[in-house]
Amino acid sequence: MAVDSTRSSKKRGCLKWGGVAVGSLALLLIALLTLTWVMGSRAKAALRAKYPPPGQMVDVGGYQMHIYCLGSGSPTVVLDAGAGDFSLAWSLVQPEVAQTTRVCAYDRVGLGWSERGPLPLTVENIVEELHTLLTEGGIEGPYVLVGHSLGGAYVRAYAFRYPEEVVGLVLVDASHEDQEARFPEAFAKVSVQARTQMAQLLGLVQAANSLGIMALSPGSYPDAYLPPMPEATREVYKGVVLSYGSFFAAVAEQYAHVEDNLAEIHEMHITTLGDIPLVVLSAAKMELPEGYGLTAEDVAELQAVRSQMAAELAALSPQREVVVAEESTHYIQFDQPELVIEAIRQVLNAQ
């Protein structure tokens, strides 16, 4: 009995010290997380002070959106970025267009300097938020709308909803509402896998950024996850996205609604945008991920479908032109900004 009592006492002692060790590690972890959060919050605040909104913050119904305007004149050019992008996507285009007329780049809710909003990310809400932003911001029309990628779908929806305000469009490698159904099967599978991986990545990045870990070292943010922008713009971009804890969650939310947004536009049955000048820019180079087994035939089939869809978008107006950006990937505004600038000027000159 004495031996059993001794063993039991030793066991209780081991459990006691084991519990103390686990508790100490837990307290240490909590302390480290708290310290990281405090330091990260300070780093975020420093980045926000270093990179304040260059434009005006406009109340659009209890939350604020950012819009940045340069130049003067009419019509006003409004620049709409692609999914997950914001006003900095036009850093090479906007200053040049500003030499001709007033040009404004804005940030959709939750992106760039804009606050997240309470409304679902439907096309109707996105269009109405832009309309409210322009109205409340005192940015008078008429407008020439310029949209890249998914932004190209949104500006078409805007022009369809408010035809009396829009006098021209430029679509920069714009999304087509039926692209998911018409892309080759091999590419459609890659697209689904890529979106799944992106959602997982954004979740991890959001968790790290919520603690401010990434704000402590903005330069460590991988350039591979950014548009092909100049170094100076890239620095500001990193500073902005890492200074707001909700940015990556907003990006994930935007991407999660892409298919629903395109389906919503399909249901609008937009067959014409009226007799207004329309230029459609289409990228000739494809950036396809490696390791998914895509063949040269798959790429050729994809390009053929993309060309057909570009022609269909151009057919929305009798005053149309399709321009193939031979040296560009998806971001024509960075690869060949002069083509975007010239297309905008061409639409302006047609007024």
KALIN-V952732 format. One record per pair of residues at least 24 apart in sequence whose C-alpha atoms are under 7 Angstrom apart, sorted by the first residue. I is the first residue (numbers start at 1). J is the second residue. D is the distance in Angstrom with one decimal. If there is no record, write none. Layout:
# KALIN-V952732
{{I/J/D} {I/J/D}}
This chain:
# KALIN-V952732
{{36/211/6.6} {36/213/6.9} {37/211/4.8} {37/212/6.0} {40/211/6.1} {40/212/3.7} {40/213/5.8} {40/215/6.1} {40/216/5.9} {41/212/5.8} {43/215/5.6} {43/216/5.6} {44/212/6.7} {44/215/5.7} {44/242/6.9} {44/243/4.2} {44/244/6.9} {45/243/6.7} {47/239/5.7} {47/243/5.6} {48/240/6.9} {48/243/5.8} {51/236/6.8} {51/239/6.7} {51/240/6.5} {53/113/6.1} {58/133/6.4} {58/136/6.8} {58/137/5.9} {60/129/6.8} {60/132/5.9} {60/133/6.0} {63/115/6.3} {63/117/6.2} {64/114/6.1} {64/115/5.6} {65/107/6.7} {65/109/6.4} {65/114/4.2} {65/115/6.0} {66/106/5.8} {66/107/5.6} {66/113/5.8} {66/114/5.0} {67/104/6.5} {67/105/5.8} {67/106/4.1} {67/107/6.5} {68/104/5.3} {68/105/5.3} {68/106/6.1} {69/102/6.8} {69/103/5.5} {69/104/4.1} {69/105/6.5} {70/98/5.5} {70/102/5.7} {70/103/5.5} {70/104/6.4} {71/98/4.3} {71/99/6.3} {71/101/5.6} {71/102/4.3} {71/103/6.4} {72/101/4.9} {72/102/4.1} {73/101/4.4} {73/102/5.1} {74/101/6.0} {74/102/6.5} {75/101/7.0} {75/141/6.2} {75/142/5.2} {75/143/5.4} {75/144/6.5} {76/101/6.6} {76/102/5.0} {76/103/5.6} {76/141/6.0} {76/142/6.3} {76/143/4.9} {76/144/6.1} {77/102/6.3} {77/103/4.5} {77/104/6.1} {77/143/5.6} {77/144/4.7} {77/145/5.9} {78/103/5.9} {78/104/4.9} {78/105/5.9} {78/143/6.7} {78/144/6.2} {78/145/5.0} {78/146/6.1} {79/104/6.1} {79/105/4.6} {79/106/6.8} {79/145/6.3} {79/146/4.9} {79/147/6.1} {80/105/6.5} {80/106/6.6} {80/146/6.0} {80/147/4.7} {80/148/6.4} {80/151/5.1} {81/147/6.1} {81/148/5.3} {81/151/5.2} {82/148/5.2} {82/149/4.8} {82/150/4.8} {82/151/4.7} {83/150/5.7} {83/151/6.9} {83/254/6.4} {83/255/6.6} {84/251/4.9} {84/254/6.6} {86/111/6.1} {86/112/5.5} {90/333/6.8} {92/334/6.8} {92/337/6.5} {93/333/6.7} {93/337/6.1} {93/341/6.0} {97/341/6.4} {110/247/6.0} {110/250/5.3} {111/247/6.0} {111/250/6.7} {112/240/6.5} {112/241/6.6} {121/257/6.8} {122/261/6.1} {123/154/6.8} {123/261/5.7} {123/264/6.8} {127/154/6.9} {127/158/5.6} {141/165/6.2} {142/166/5.7} {142/167/6.4} {143/167/5.9} {144/168/4.6} {144/169/5.5} {145/169/4.9} {145/170/6.4} {146/170/4.7} {146/171/5.9} {147/171/5.2} {147/172/5.9} {147/174/6.9} {148/172/4.5} {148/173/6.0} {148/174/5.4} {149/173/5.5} {149/174/4.0} {149/175/5.0} {150/174/6.1} {150/175/5.1} {157/265/6.9} {159/273/6.8} {160/273/6.2} {167/276/5.8} {168/276/5.3} {168/277/5.0} {168/278/5.9} {168/347/6.1} {169/277/6.6} {169/278/4.9} {169/279/6.5} {170/278/5.8} {170/279/4.9} {170/280/5.9} {170/343/6.8} {170/344/6.5} {171/279/6.3} {171/280/4.8} {171/281/6.0} {172/280/6.3} {172/281/4.9} {172/282/6.6} {172/332/7.0} {173/281/5.6} {173/282/4.7} {173/283/6.1} {173/330/6.3} {176/309/6.6} {177/262/4.5} {177/263/6.4} {177/265/6.1} {177/266/5.5} {183/302/6.2} {183/305/6.7} {184/298/7.0} {184/301/6.7} {184/302/6.1} {186/294/6.8} {186/298/6.8} {190/292/6.7} {199/252/6.1} {202/248/6.0} {202/252/6.4} {206/248/5.4} {206/249/6.3} {209/242/6.6} {209/245/6.0} {210/245/5.0} {214/242/6.6} {215/242/5.3} {215/243/6.4} {228/334/6.4} {229/334/6.1} {271/316/6.1} {272/316/4.3} {272/317/6.2} {273/316/5.5} {273/317/5.9} {274/317/5.7} {275/317/5.4} {275/318/5.9} {275/319/6.3} {276/317/6.2} {276/319/6.0} {277/319/4.8} {277/320/6.0} {277/347/5.6} {277/350/6.7} {278/314/6.7} {278/317/6.5} {278/319/6.1} {278/320/4.8} {278/321/6.5} {278/347/6.9} {279/314/7.0} {279/320/5.7} {279/321/4.9} {279/322/5.9} {279/343/6.3} {280/310/6.7} {280/314/6.0} {280/321/6.2} {280/322/4.7} {280/323/6.1} {281/322/6.0} {281/323/4.8} {281/324/5.9} {281/325/6.7} {282/310/6.8} {282/323/6.2} {282/324/4.9} {282/325/5.8} {283/324/6.0} {283/325/4.8} {283/326/6.5} {283/328/5.3} {283/329/5.5} {283/330/5.8} {283/332/6.7} {284/324/6.3} {284/325/5.7} {284/326/4.9} {284/327/6.7} {284/328/6.1} {284/329/6.7} {285/326/6.9} {285/327/6.7} {285/328/5.6} {285/329/4.8} {286/329/5.7} {287/329/6.5}}
